[in-house]
Every structure is written in C-alpha cells, then in structure tokens.
C-alpha cells in the first residue's frame, strides 16, 4: 500500500506539480488549497507526511502546524515546509525539513524518502 502525502498549497500550479512528482514516484496524494481545508482533511486521511506552504488564504501554514501538533494522534506526522517566503525555517523550526520555492525535485524526493520511505 503506497504511503499517503497531504499537499497543502494555494497555488494550483504547485499543487499539480507536486501531485505529478509524488504520484510518479509511487506515493498516494491528497490535496488541500489552504489550512482550513487541510485541517478538515488531515484527521480523515491521516497522511504519512505533509508538505506545507506558509502563506495561504484562510489560514497560514504556521497556524495549521500549531493546531496539528496539539492533536495527540497527528502531532508526529512529518511536515516538510515548501515556501517562497525567506526565513521560512524560523516560522516552523520543528518541521522535518524546509525547502524554498523554487525547489529541486530530487531534493524533495530524498527528504520524503528519508522521512517515510518509498
């Protein structure tokens, strides 16, 4: 059974790119366009890993992350922050990893493999 990844990003181009990249590498994908949508989805889906944009409408990434880490059942899901904001590593210092947009696809895939395997 493939590992499940929740992609959270408000940019439809980034969502489609990440979906293609990760499904082509054997992962099952669930998408959310903002933190509110993701909050509803994460409890139902219980993904193995989350990619998280920081600056989104409705609810920013850091707020989603704080809510996630307060839930005992979800707090250990690794989160890879993918953002165009400089200094994103300071917004969520306990994230599993941080990538700046534009990012290297192989670097992202290696991070995913490091945290949840293939």
VENLIN-V324138 format. One record per pair of residues at least 24 apart in sequence whose ideal C-beta (glycine too) atoms are under 7 Angstrom apart, sorted by the first residue. I is the first residue (numbers start at 1). J is the second residue. D is the distance in Angstrom with one decimal. If there is no record, write none. Layout:
i=I j=J d=D
i=I j=J d=D
This chain:
i=2 j=26 d=5.6
i=2 j=27 d=5.6
i=2 j=28 d=4.5
i=3 j=27 d=5.5
i=3 j=28 d=6.9
i=3 j=48 d=4.3
i=3 j=49 d=7.0
i=3 j=116 d=4.9
i=3 j=117 d=6.8
i=4 j=28 d=4.6
i=4 j=30 d=6.5
i=4 j=45 d=6.5
i=4 j=47 d=4.6
i=4 j=48 d=5.2
i=5 j=29 d=5.7
i=5 j=47 d=5.8
i=5 j=48 d=6.7
i=5 j=49 d=4.9
i=5 j=51 d=6.6
i=6 j=30 d=4.9
i=6 j=32 d=6.5
i=6 j=38 d=6.5
i=6 j=41 d=6.6
i=6 j=42 d=6.1
i=6 j=45 d=6.2
i=6 j=47 d=4.0
i=6 j=50 d=4.7
i=7 j=31 d=5.0
i=7 j=51 d=5.0
i=8 j=32 d=4.8
i=8 j=35 d=6.8
i=8 j=38 d=4.5
i=8 j=50 d=6.5
i=8 j=51 d=6.7
i=8 j=52 d=5.0
i=8 j=53 d=6.0
i=8 j=64 d=6.9
i=9 j=53 d=4.1
i=10 j=34 d=5.7
i=10 j=53 d=6.4
i=10 j=56 d=4.2
i=10 j=57 d=6.0
i=18 j=51 d=6.3
i=21 j=105 d=5.6
i=25 j=109 d=5.9
i=26 j=118 d=6.1
i=34 j=58 d=3.9
i=34 j=59 d=5.9
i=35 j=59 d=3.0
i=35 j=60 d=6.4
i=35 j=61 d=6.5
i=35 j=63 d=6.1
i=35 j=64 d=3.6
i=38 j=64 d=5.8
i=39 j=64 d=6.2
i=39 j=67 d=6.1
i=42 j=68 d=6.6
i=42 j=74 d=6.1
i=43 j=74 d=7.0
i=47 j=77 d=6.3
i=48 j=116 d=4.6
i=49 j=77 d=6.6
i=49 j=78 d=5.1
i=49 j=80 d=6.9
i=49 j=112 d=6.2
i=49 j=115 d=5.8
i=49 j=116 d=4.9
i=50 j=77 d=5.8
i=50 j=79 d=4.7
i=51 j=80 d=5.0
i=51 j=82 d=5.3
i=52 j=79 d=5.3
i=52 j=81 d=5.3
i=52 j=82 d=7.0
i=53 j=82 d=6.1
i=53 j=83 d=5.7
i=54 j=81 d=6.5
i=54 j=83 d=4.2
i=54 j=85 d=5.3
i=54 j=88 d=5.6
i=54 j=91 d=5.7
i=55 j=83 d=6.8
i=55 j=85 d=5.8
i=61 j=92 d=7.0
i=62 j=91 d=4.9
i=62 j=92 d=5.7
i=65 j=92 d=5.1
i=78 j=115 d=4.3
i=78 j=116 d=6.8
i=80 j=111 d=5.7
